[in-house]
């Protein structure tokens, strides 16, 4: 399940696991769940910021507002949520890097996270900034579906890291 | 000690099957966690609107009525999936201090939402687009955000048995 070329990454994972931060989180009874709680709170915030725009792209939610307006409003909450998510995620990762290395769910998550981030800040942002009528609605729907699908894979596989090992 | 009803519930076939299932329990738990995005994500947007930090040009009543169906759908999924998680491990969950904290906080959010709808929200037409919502509306939004944050934390902590009474083990 682990891609062959990632074998080169094992030393990096071992190094992360050996950092003093990783060790501190691992050796504490409560640090891991506390950091994970922040990870979950950021999940809710990101969910709200993403759904506000994706629902609108599907013609649902705050329909009387333009997609561009909602995207502009949601953006700071999305980037704020993602910052907390990545920071807390990195801390959780350092505490169990080796476990992650051998967890298929971790690799699925990372493989979906990169396209999700790239898609969100390139194509999705572009589509969301288009005025009414400037773009066919099929592209909006497709954008929302791809965004929701990618984030769902990230979230589900993320939860699954906890079930493995 | 747990009530007889829960001791009986724990011995039902469905509870044992769910508890011991390889896939269904993790799937139900994942649904419970990921529905945070739908339920809490939309609820947080409403609360932040009450605080006047997002969607300030959209009337409060519009944000609430347009997002409410999604919030309620998410809440329904939360209740069903959460109910199933409790059904799978009833006695231990009932005795867990974090579960009890979570239930108490859930009751408080219910009261907070009820008061909001029965008081300041009745006059929403007067402050729908106000630059700063009335103090009571902001207080309701802030209280909701805090309560839900602690509910998420307490929910996560149910997995830990730090304070479980000895008879559980």
Interface residues (C-beta under 8 A of the other chain):
Chain A: X29 X33 X34 X36 X37 X40 X41 X43 X44 X45 X46 X47 X48 X49 X50 X51 X52 X55 X60 X61 X62 X63 X64 X65 X69 X70 X73 X74 X77 X151 X152 X155 X156 X159 X160 X163
Chain B: X26 X29 X30 X33 X34 X36 X37 X38 X40 X41 X42 X43 X44 X45 X48 X54 X55 X57 X58 X62 X63 X66 X67 X70 X148 X149 X152 X153 X156 X157 X159 X160 X162
